[in-house]
Amino acid sequence: MAAVLGACASHAPSPVAVQETFDSSSTFSRGFDAPPAQTCEAARRALLSQGYIATARTQELIEGRKSFQPNMETNLEINFRVVCVPQTSDGQVSLGFATALQDRYALKKSASSASVGVGALGSLSLPFSSSSDSLVKVGSETISARSFYDSFFELVENYLKQDRDTP
């Protein structure tokens, strides 16, 4: 008995590998010469201009969602979140933090069957079968490509520049 318990104890789960480095890269954030509310409004317009559906909006938070279907059996969805916070005490300079989460869905087929027994005729059973398709989430990942965020932040800066140039 002790040998069995000892064997179970030796199969304890191993620790999860840590993927975070918390370095000082600016992949997910950028400074803007505008108050947080103006920065988040420019971020909202940047997302809308690229086909994102705005799902949440406050003066300091913007969320958007966009779906893609690269092939008949795969669907991708990007959930984009931007948080705008003041960087200076007077609130005239802000930091924009952006994070995009990509969810992957695959088409899965599932078969279901049922049978009907007719009591008066004995054990007669007639099978009925059907199949259905459904999208099942198969993965989720934070987009970490610097070029993805660089192009977003450049578009935000363009909208802020348009606001400064408009009287």
HELIX and SHEET records of a PDB file:
HELIX    1   1 ALA A    2  ALA A    9  1                                   8    
HELIX    2   2 PRO A   36  SER A   49  1                                  14    
HELIX    3   3 GLY A  119  LEU A  121  5                                   3    
HELIX    4   4 ARG A  146  ASP A  165  1                                  20    
SHEET    1   A 5 SER A  29  PHE A  32  0                                        
SHEET    2   A 5 SER A  94  VAL A 118 -1                                        
SHEET    3   A 5 THR A  74  PRO A  86 -1                                        
SHEET    4   A 5 LEU A  61  ASN A  71 -1                                        
SHEET    5   A 5 ILE A  53  ARG A  57 -1                                        
SHEET    1   B 3 SER A  29  PHE A  32  0                                        
SHEET    2   B 3 SER A  94  VAL A 118 -1                                        
SHEET    3   B 3 LEU A 124  THR A 142 -1                                        
END                                                                             
